[in-house]
Amino acid sequence: MNPIPTFLAAVGEDLALVWPDGVEHYLPLQTLRRLCPCAGCAGEGDFFGRVARPPQKPYTTESFQLRDTAPVGGYAVQLFWGDGHSDGFYPYEKLRAWGESPPALPKLSVSPLLPSL
Ligand SMILES: [Zn+2]
C-alpha cells in the first residue's frame, strides 16, 4: 500500500498528517528536519553501500520552521524549511512508519555555549 495523507500541514511544532484510514499522526518538525533524507543531510551510499555522511551543518531556529510543503509524484512530500533547505523528499510510507513508531534520531552535535572545564 502506498498511503497518501488526506491532510498534511504544520500545526504548531508538529507536522500533522491524517491518513485515508482516519489515523492521525503528529511528527515533531525538529525530528523531521533532523531526519532529512536528502543526500546533503543523510549522506549518500556508494556502490558498496557505504554511506558517507557529510559533516552536519549547524541548525538554527529557522531550520525547524516549516515554510511550505509540496507533493512529489504522489509518493512523497517536499518540505521547505525556514533556513532555505528543501532538498529532502519525505516518502509518505516513511512518514507513516515514523508515526507508528517514532524513529531513532541521528546524534545531534551541539557546540556548547561555554568552553568545558
Ligand atoms: Zn537535507
Backbone and ligand atoms as CSV (ligand in chain L), in Angstrom:
chain,resi,resn,atom,element,x,y,z
A,1,MET,N,N,0.837,-1.194,0.000
A,1,MET,CA,C,0.000,0.000,0.000
A,1,MET,C,C,0.875,1.248,0.000
A,2,ASN,N,N,0.479,2.193,-0.789
A,2,ASN,CA,C,1.195,3.458,-0.800
A,2,ASN,C,C,0.270,4.542,-0.262
A,3,PRO,N,N,0.350,4.799,1.034
A,3,PRO,CA,C,-0.606,5.727,1.644
A,3,PRO,C,C,-0.332,7.169,1.241
A,4,ILE,N,N,-1.382,7.898,0.965
A,4,ILE,CA,C,-1.265,9.328,0.702
A,4,ILE,C,C,-2.135,10.038,1.729
A,5,PRO,N,N,-1.533,10.923,2.534
A,5,PRO,CA,C,-2.332,11.574,3.576
A,5,PRO,C,C,-3.437,12.442,2.965
A,6,THR,N,N,-4.585,12.445,3.635
A,6,THR,CA,C,-5.679,13.299,3.177
A,6,THR,C,C,-5.517,14.713,3.724
A,7,PHE,N,N,-4.645,14.839,4.740
A,7,PHE,CA,C,-4.356,16.150,5.313
A,7,PHE,C,C,-2.907,16.169,5.725
A,8,LEU,N,N,-2.239,17.249,5.415
A,8,LEU,CA,C,-0.826,17.378,5.766
A,8,LEU,C,C,-0.528,18.864,5.934
A,9,ALA,N,N,-0.189,19.267,7.152
A,9,ALA,CA,C,0.129,20.678,7.383
A,9,ALA,C,C,0.845,20.819,8.704
A,10,ALA,N,N,1.622,21.889,8.809
A,10,ALA,CA,C,2.279,22.184,10.070
A,10,ALA,C,C,1.240,22.709,11.036
A,11,VAL,N,N,1.200,22.087,12.219
A,11,VAL,CA,C,0.317,22.550,13.290
A,11,VAL,C,C,1.202,22.761,14.499
A,12,GLY,N,N,1.402,24.014,14.852
A,12,GLY,CA,C,2.324,24.305,15.946
A,12,GLY,C,C,3.715,23.823,15.583
A,13,GLU,N,N,4.293,22.965,16.424
A,13,GLU,CA,C,5.655,22.499,16.184
A,13,GLU,C,C,5.668,21.100,15.578
A,14,ASP,N,N,4.494,20.679,15.102
A,14,ASP,CA,C,4.386,19.342,14.516
A,14,ASP,C,C,3.925,19.412,13.072
A,15,LEU,N,N,4.214,18.344,12.355
A,15,LEU,CA,C,3.582,18.138,11.065
A,15,LEU,C,C,2.411,17.186,11.314
A,16,ALA,N,N,1.213,17.710,11.070
A,16,ALA,CA,C,0.021,16.892,11.289
A,16,ALA,C,C,-0.324,16.167,9.999
A,17,LEU,N,N,-0.599,14.867,10.146
A,17,LEU,CA,C,-0.956,14.041,8.995
A,17,LEU,C,C,-2.222,13.275,9.321
A,18,VAL,N,N,-3.141,13.242,8.381
A,18,VAL,CA,C,-4.312,12.389,8.514
A,18,VAL,C,C,-4.299,11.436,7.332
A,19,TRP,N,N,-4.397,10.150,7.650
A,19,TRP,CA,C,-4.311,9.121,6.618
A,19,TRP,C,C,-5.708,8.695,6.195
A,20,PRO,N,N,-5.812,8.090,5.008
A,20,PRO,CA,C,-7.130,7.696,4.490
A,20,PRO,C,C,-7.917,6.794,5.436
A,21,ASP,N,N,-7.228,6.045,6.282
A,21,ASP,CA,C,-7.952,5.170,7.217
A,21,ASP,C,C,-8.327,5.895,8.503
A,22,GLY,N,N,-8.129,7.238,8.522
A,22,GLY,CA,C,-8.566,8.019,9.675
A,22,GLY,C,C,-7.522,8.181,10.755
A,23,VAL,N,N,-6.413,7.475,10.630
A,23,VAL,CA,C,-5.349,7.579,11.633
A,23,VAL,C,C,-4.675,8.944,11.515
A,24,GLU,N,N,-4.414,9.570,12.663
A,24,GLU,CA,C,-3.724,10.858,12.693
A,24,GLU,C,C,-2.355,10.698,13.329
A,25,HIS,N,N,-1.385,11.398,12.757
A,25,HIS,CA,C,-0.049,11.405,13.337
A,25,HIS,C,C,0.446,12.832,13.462
A,26,TYR,N,N,1.195,13.080,14.502
A,26,TYR,CA,C,1.839,14.371,14.682
A,26,TYR,C,C,3.331,14.131,14.826
A,27,LEU,N,N,4.061,14.555,13.832
A,27,LEU,CA,C,5.508,14.344,13.856
A,27,LEU,C,C,6.198,15.675,14.155
A,28,PRO,N,N,7.020,15.703,15.198
A,28,PRO,CA,C,7.705,16.958,15.530
A,28,PRO,C,C,8.557,17.443,14.360
A,29,LEU,N,N,8.436,18.734,14.050
A,29,LEU,CA,C,9.187,19.285,12.916
A,29,LEU,C,C,10.685,19.125,13.137
A,30,GLN,N,N,11.096,19.267,14.398
A,30,GLN,CA,C,12.531,19.142,14.667
A,30,GLN,C,C,13.032,17.737,14.314
A,31,THR,N,N,12.213,16.746,14.638
A,31,THR,CA,C,12.574,15.376,14.297
A,31,THR,C,C,12.665,15.210,12.792
A,32,LEU,N,N,11.684,15.744,12.090
A,32,LEU,CA,C,11.664,15.597,10.633
A,32,LEU,C,C,12.883,16.250,9.992
A,33,ARG,N,N,13.230,17.420,10.502
A,33,ARG,CA,C,14.375,18.096,9.920
A,33,ARG,C,C,15.658,17.297,10.168
A,34,ARG,N,N,15.767,16.758,11.378
A,34,ARG,CA,C,16.977,16.006,11.698
A,34,ARG,C,C,17.046,14.699,10.921
A,35,LEU,N,N,15.894,14.247,10.425
A,35,LEU,CA,C,15.869,13.032,9.610
A,35,LEU,C,C,15.783,13.354,8.125
A,36,CYS,N,N,16.100,14.579,7.766
A,36,CYS,CA,C,16.022,14.976,6.349
A,36,CYS,C,C,16.732,13.937,5.496
A,37,PRO,N,N,16.000,13.361,4.526
A,37,PRO,CA,C,16.569,12.254,3.754
A,37,PRO,C,C,17.432,12.690,2.573
A,38,CYS,N,N,17.678,13.955,2.398
A,38,CYS,CA,C,18.462,14.376,1.229
A,38,CYS,C,C,19.917,13.940,1.380
A,39,ALA,N,N,20.602,13.886,0.254
A,39,ALA,CA,C,21.989,13.409,0.266
A,39,ALA,C,C,22.875,14.302,1.117
A,40,GLY,N,N,22.581,15.590,1.137
A,40,GLY,CA,C,23.396,16.524,1.897
A,40,GLY,C,C,23.289,16.314,3.394
A,41,CYS,N,N,22.137,15.821,3.857
A,41,CYS,CA,C,21.938,15.619,5.297
A,41,CYS,C,C,22.169,14.174,5.691
A,42,ALA,N,N,21.576,13.256,4.943
A,42,ALA,CA,C,21.601,11.853,5.346
A,42,ALA,C,C,22.804,11.116,4.777
A,43,GLY,N,N,23.473,11.713,3.819
A,43,GLY,CA,C,24.594,11.046,3.185
A,43,GLY,C,C,24.139,10.203,2.017
A,44,GLU,N,N,25.073,9.772,1.227
A,44,GLU,CA,C,24.759,9.022,0.028
A,44,GLU,C,C,25.531,7.717,0.044
A,45,GLY,N,N,24.832,6.615,-0.190
A,45,GLY,CA,C,25.539,5.349,-0.209
A,45,GLY,C,C,26.343,5.197,-1.488
A,46,ASP,N,N,27.512,4.626,-1.382
A,46,ASP,CA,C,28.279,4.384,-2.599
A,46,ASP,C,C,27.957,2.992,-3.138
A,47,PHE,N,N,28.692,2.579,-4.141
A,47,PHE,CA,C,28.436,1.297,-4.814
A,47,PHE,C,C,28.444,0.126,-3.844
A,48,PHE,N,N,29.231,0.219,-2.792
A,48,PHE,CA,C,29.355,-0.870,-1.836
A,48,PHE,C,C,28.428,-0.704,-0.631
A,49,GLY,N,N,27.589,0.315,-0.710
A,49,GLY,CA,C,26.620,0.509,0.356
A,49,GLY,C,C,27.177,1.268,1.545
A,50,ARG,N,N,28.398,1.753,1.406
A,50,ARG,CA,C,28.941,2.556,2.490
A,50,ARG,C,C,28.348,3.958,2.393
A,51,VAL,N,N,27.918,4.472,3.503
A,51,VAL,CA,C,27.303,5.792,3.492
A,51,VAL,C,C,28.305,6.826,3.988
A,52,ALA,N,N,28.583,7.772,3.133
A,52,ALA,CA,C,29.428,8.885,3.541
A,52,ALA,C,C,28.510,9.986,4.051
A,53,ARG,N,N,28.532,10.189,5.330
A,53,ARG,CA,C,27.663,11.192,5.922
A,53,ARG,C,C,28.438,12.500,6.024
A,54,PRO,N,N,27.946,13.508,5.366
A,54,PRO,CA,C,28.679,14.783,5.390
A,54,PRO,C,C,28.618,15.393,6.785
A,55,PRO,N,N,29.558,16.258,7.095
A,55,PRO,CA,C,29.520,16.910,8.416
A,55,PRO,C,C,28.217,17.676,8.570
A,56,GLN,N,N,27.641,17.574,9.740
A,56,GLN,CA,C,26.354,18.198,9.971
A,56,GLN,C,C,26.483,19.720,10.044
A,57,LYS,N,N,25.635,20.369,9.292
A,57,LYS,CA,C,25.635,21.833,9.359
A,57,LYS,C,C,24.903,22.253,10.621
A,58,PRO,N,N,25.335,23.360,11.185
A,58,PRO,CA,C,24.658,23.807,12.414
A,58,PRO,C,C,23.219,24.212,12.120
A,59,TYR,N,N,22.310,23.794,12.968
A,59,TYR,CA,C,20.919,24.182,12.814
A,59,TYR,C,C,20.676,25.536,13.480
A,60,THR,N,N,19.715,26.234,12.964
A,60,THR,CA,C,19.266,27.470,13.604
A,60,THR,C,C,17.791,27.296,13.943
A,61,THR,N,N,17.231,28.263,14.606
A,61,THR,CA,C,15.797,28.194,14.929
A,61,THR,C,C,14.987,28.026,13.652
A,62,GLU,N,N,15.399,28.718,12.608
A,62,GLU,CA,C,14.677,28.657,11.333
A,62,GLU,C,C,14.732,27.258,10.726
A,63,SER,N,N,15.782,26.499,11.069
A,63,SER,CA,C,15.935,25.162,10.488
A,63,SER,C,C,14.758,24.268,10.816
A,64,PHE,N,N,14.074,24.572,11.912
A,64,PHE,CA,C,12.984,23.702,12.355
A,64,PHE,C,C,11.611,24.324,12.112
A,65,GLN,N,N,11.607,25.419,11.344
A,65,GLN,CA,C,10.325,26.024,10.992
A,65,GLN,C,C,9.957,25.626,9.573
A,66,LEU,N,N,8.731,25.196,9.418
A,66,LEU,CA,C,8.278,24.741,8.119
A,66,LEU,C,C,7.616,25.900,7.381
A,67,ARG,N,N,8.153,26.213,6.201
A,67,ARG,CA,C,7.616,27.332,5.437
A,67,ARG,C,C,6.551,26.869,4.446
A,68,ASP,N,N,6.776,25.685,3.874
A,68,ASP,CA,C,5.872,25.230,2.816
A,68,ASP,C,C,6.049,23.737,2.583
A,69,THR,N,N,5.071,23.152,1.926
A,69,THR,CA,C,5.166,21.742,1.552
A,69,THR,C,C,4.718,21.611,0.109
A,70,ALA,N,N,5.214,20.612,-0.569
A,70,ALA,CA,C,4.789,20.363,-1.948
A,70,ALA,C,C,4.784,18.861,-2.195
A,71,PRO,N,N,3.671,18.340,-2.718
A,71,PRO,CA,C,3.631,16.903,-3.008
A,71,PRO,C,C,4.601,16.558,-4.134
A,72,VAL,N,N,5.202,15.382,-4.033
A,72,VAL,CA,C,6.150,14.921,-5.041
A,72,VAL,C,C,5.653,13.604,-5.623
A,73,GLY,N,N,5.145,13.669,-6.823
A,73,GLY,CA,C,4.795,12.461,-7.573
A,73,GLY,C,C,3.880,11.474,-6.867
A,74,GLY,N,N,3.063,11.944,-5.928
A,74,GLY,CA,C,2.092,11.053,-5.305
A,74,GLY,C,C,2.676,10.050,-4.333
A,75,TYR,N,N,3.959,10.153,-4.016
A,75,TYR,CA,C,4.561,9.192,-3.083
A,75,TYR,C,C,5.319,9.869,-1.960
A,76,ALA,N,N,5.521,11.162,-2.071
A,76,ALA,CA,C,6.349,11.848,-1.079
A,76,ALA,C,C,5.934,13.309,-0.979
A,77,VAL,N,N,6.475,13.962,0.026
A,77,VAL,CA,C,6.240,15.395,0.171
A,77,VAL,C,C,7.588,16.078,0.356
A,78,GLN,N,N,7.722,17.227,-0.289
A,78,GLN,CA,C,8.931,18.015,-0.134
A,78,GLN,C,C,8.668,19.073,0.931
A,79,LEU,N,N,9.570,19.179,1.894
A,79,LEU,CA,C,9.400,20.153,2.971
A,79,LEU,C,C,10.376,21.310,2.767
A,80,PHE,N,N,9.833,22.502,2.872
A,80,PHE,CA,C,10.643,23.717,2.715
A,80,PHE,C,C,10.853,24.332,4.089
A,81,TRP,N,N,12.105,24.324,4.515
A,81,TRP,CA,C,12.427,24.791,5.867
A,81,TRP,C,C,12.774,26.273,5.872
A,82,GLY,N,N,12.658,26.859,7.070
A,82,GLY,CA,C,12.846,28.293,7.231
A,82,GLY,C,C,14.242,28.789,6.894
A,83,ASP,N,N,15.223,27.907,6.943
A,83,ASP,CA,C,16.589,28.337,6.636
A,83,ASP,C,C,16.920,28.140,5.156
A,84,GLY,N,N,15.899,27.844,4.360
A,84,GLY,CA,C,16.111,27.743,2.917
A,84,GLY,C,C,16.360,26.332,2.426
A,85,HIS,N,N,16.500,25.374,3.347
A,85,HIS,CA,C,16.762,23.997,2.945
A,85,HIS,C,C,15.475,23.325,2.465
A,86,SER,N,N,15.566,22.633,1.314
A,86,SER,CA,C,14.348,21.979,0.795
A,86,SER,C,C,14.702,20.809,-0.112
A,87,ASP,N,N,15.866,20.191,0.130
A,87,ASP,CA,C,16.315,19.111,-0.758
A,87,ASP,C,C,15.691,17.763,-0.432
A,88,GLY,N,N,15.069,17.656,0.738
A,88,GLY,CA,C,14.612,16.339,1.176
A,88,GLY,C,C,13.207,16.015,0.708
A,89,PHE,N,N,13.045,14.856,0.085
A,89,PHE,CA,C,11.728,14.325,-0.231
A,89,PHE,C,C,11.386,13.271,0.823
A,90,TYR,N,N,10.291,13.464,1.518
A,90,TYR,CA,C,9.894,12.550,2.584
A,90,TYR,C,C,8.818,11.615,2.049
A,91,PRO,N,N,9.149,10.338,1.820
A,91,PRO,CA,C,8.145,9.395,1.311
A,91,PRO,C,C,7.022,9.223,2.332
A,92,TYR,N,N,5.778,9.207,1.841
A,92,TYR,CA,C,4.634,9.038,2.740
A,92,TYR,C,C,4.752,7.757,3.548
A,93,GLU,N,N,5.253,6.730,2.880
A,93,GLU,CA,C,5.408,5.441,3.551
A,93,GLU,C,C,6.271,5.579,4.812
A,94,LYS,N,N,7.345,6.388,4.665
A,94,LYS,CA,C,8.258,6.608,5.782
A,94,LYS,C,C,7.582,7.434,6.872
A,95,LEU,N,N,6.849,8.467,6.462
A,95,LEU,CA,C,6.163,9.308,7.445
A,95,LEU,C,C,5.162,8.480,8.248
A,96,ARG,N,N,4.480,7.600,7.526
A,96,ARG,CA,C,3.511,6.735,8.206
A,96,ARG,C,C,4.229,5.831,9.221
A,97,ALA,N,N,5.339,5.258,8.781
A,97,ALA,CA,C,6.106,4.372,9.666
A,97,ALA,C,C,6.628,5.136,10.882
A,98,TRP,N,N,7.093,6.365,10.665
A,98,TRP,CA,C,7.586,7.179,11.776
A,98,TRP,C,C,6.453,7.527,12.730
A,99,GLY,N,N,5.243,7.696,12.181
A,99,GLY,CA,C,4.086,7.964,13.022
A,99,GLY,C,C,3.742,6.768,13.886
A,100,GLU,N,N,3.873,5.583,13.307
A,100,GLU,CA,C,3.543,4.348,14.031
A,100,GLU,C,C,4.552,4.090,15.149
A,101,SER,N,N,5.811,4.237,14.831
A,101,SER,CA,C,6.833,4.066,15.861
A,101,SER,C,C,7.921,5.111,15.640
A,102,PRO,N,N,8.045,6.018,16.618
A,102,PRO,CA,C,8.972,7.146,16.491
A,102,PRO,C,C,10.382,6.672,16.142
A,103,PRO,N,N,10.984,7.311,15.179
A,103,PRO,CA,C,12.296,6.888,14.689
A,103,PRO,C,C,13.431,7.277,15.631
A,104,ALA,N,N,14.506,6.575,15.511
A,104,ALA,CA,C,15.714,6.946,16.243
A,104,ALA,C,C,16.335,8.145,15.542
A,105,LEU,N,N,16.765,9.080,16.333
A,105,LEU,CA,C,17.342,10.285,15.751
A,105,LEU,C,C,18.843,10.171,15.616
A,106,PRO,N,N,19.371,10.768,14.554
A,106,PRO,CA,C,20.831,10.824,14.462
A,106,PRO,C,C,21.367,11.685,15.590
A,107,LYS,N,N,22.579,11.421,15.978
A,107,LYS,CA,C,23.196,12.188,17.063
A,107,LYS,C,C,23.248,13.659,16.684
A,108,LEU,N,N,22.890,14.495,17.618
A,108,LEU,CA,C,22.935,15.927,17.371
A,108,LEU,C,C,24.235,16.459,17.933
A,109,SER,N,N,25.040,17.020,17.047
A,109,SER,CA,C,26.281,17.598,17.569
A,109,SER,C,C,25.999,19.039,17.961
A,110,VAL,N,N,26.049,19.270,19.226
A,110,VAL,CA,C,25.739,20.590,19.756
A,110,VAL,C,C,27.041,21.197,20.268
A,111,SER,N,N,27.354,22.366,19.776
A,111,SER,CA,C,28.550,23.015,20.313
A,111,SER,C,C,28.147,23.743,21.589
A,112,PRO,N,N,28.856,23.447,22.672
A,112,PRO,CA,C,28.493,24.059,23.947
A,112,PRO,C,C,28.686,25.568,23.901
A,113,LEU,N,N,27.836,26.271,24.615
A,113,LEU,CA,C,27.937,27.728,24.636
A,113,LEU,C,C,29.177,28.178,25.416
A,114,LEU,N,N,29.500,27.398,26.442
A,114,LEU,CA,C,30.658,27.734,27.243
A,114,LEU,C,C,31.708,26.648,27.035
A,115,PRO,N,N,32.963,27.034,27.028
A,115,PRO,CA,C,34.013,26.011,26.938
A,115,PRO,C,C,33.937,25.090,28.149
A,116,SER,N,N,34.089,23.795,27.901
A,116,SER,CA,C,34.023,22.874,29.038
A,116,SER,C,C,35.308,22.986,29.855
A,117,LEU,N,N,35.203,22.796,31.149
A,117,LEU,CA,C,36.351,22.966,32.028
A,117,LEU,C,C,37.144,21.672,32.153
L,1,ZN,ZN,ZN,18.577,17.727,3.830
